[in-house]
Amino acid sequence: MTRTPRILVVGTGDTKADELLFMRDRIAKAGGVPVMMDASVLGEPPYRPEYNRHAVAAAAETTIDAVAASGDENTAMTAMALGASRLASKLQETGEIDAFIAVGGTMGTDLALDVALALPLGVPKFVVSTIAYSHLIPPERIAPDLMMILWAGGLHGLNGACKSVLSQACGAVVGAARHVLKPAKDDRPVIGMSSLGKSCLTYMVSLKSELERRGYEVVVFHTTGMGGRAMELIAARNGFAAVMDFSLQELANYLNGSVVNSGPDRLENAGRAGIPQIVAPGAIDMVDFPTWQPVPEVFADRPYHAHNRLIASVTCGAEARRRIARAIGDKLAAATGPVAFVLPSGGIQQWDQEGEPLHDPDGLAAFVDEMRSAIREPTELHEIEGHINGEAFVSTVLAIFDRWVAAGIVPAGKGRDNQVGDREVLLAALDKATERFAH
């Protein structure tokens, strides 16, 4: 960054004035320009912020008097969160801020999470909170690039412990704003792809190189909760030319009550945005939970696999898999763009094969059977006999993708037009190559 970074500082100045003024000072000393936004409801802060509580309320299309008159602290802070989010988004879009930091307890954190979500991926975001990394915070409330630090000793007033935390946070957000690399100007269309590590799902190794050879940039997301959240948020902002969503395990986790999920809108945002999608059911048979916790009682008799000391998996039964299949079908049916679903009847993750700890042919058969009826037109269904980690899966995906490129459904990759040749000939060849998979 060539200019001095401008840091938006958000908090309730009527109750946190000492802390916010300390942060203003530390940001300035670190070489940033603090831009203060006050989200107070009941009183004025003892300083003049660049954006006062009246401006925040106005951004929510209300007044501070109306907010205060609601008589309910949750309703009041929700309104201020809406105003702060809208105002922060506008300031970022017009180049008036480069990064964001907030401080608060549960109330301030609730507001700060909305502000962070309103800012694009890549804009530095830092929240100093008394509930940092707490399970009180649902996955869908967390911006995928959010940085948090526990506000230790910060319940009331300044002290040595909280000054240490606040100064670290201020230095971190200024440093991030100074050194963040904004996305380079690249005319390659971006493909979003999901996977669950190279030990469980391996298709990304072949697909990434093939797609890059075709002139695309491939961004792979690790579907352990926040990875899927990041992909969904980028898709919601129409950030992909196409999505290859082949690891839906976060959806299975959500439906089975696991904390390792991406929220209720997993597998929805690309479809809502009309982005072309090729989808597959990678790892939907597994339910994750922390290795350091007991196996959930409902899964006590199911096959178990400890991936490491943090995350373990069990398989869900046949009926649960049928329920997952129906949920996938419903979500894809709501898509406004083209969708193809590839169904590997030979297996959907590394450890479900014969001799592996999560092998369950009856459960897989139940899922495949339900999936055949859950997918309905206009979604394309391509069933293959092989495993999701096999060559047939990769070749099927590429055949669908190349057909869509030739038809103009997906934009051509950088230099792709020079490789395509006669469009009608290619379309006929690709249709012939894939028709044996389609139902």
Helices and strands as residue ranges (DSSP letters): E 6-11, H 17-29, E 33-38, H 53-59, H 64-68, H 73-93, E 99-104, H 106-118, E 125-129, G 139-141, E 147-150, H 160-179, E 190-195, H 197-200, H 203-213, E 217-222, H 226-236, E 242-247, H 249-255, H 269-272, E 277-282, E 286-290, G 297-299, E 304-306, E 311-315, H 318-333, E 339-344, G 350-352, H 361-374, E 380-384, H 391-406, H 417-420, H 423-434
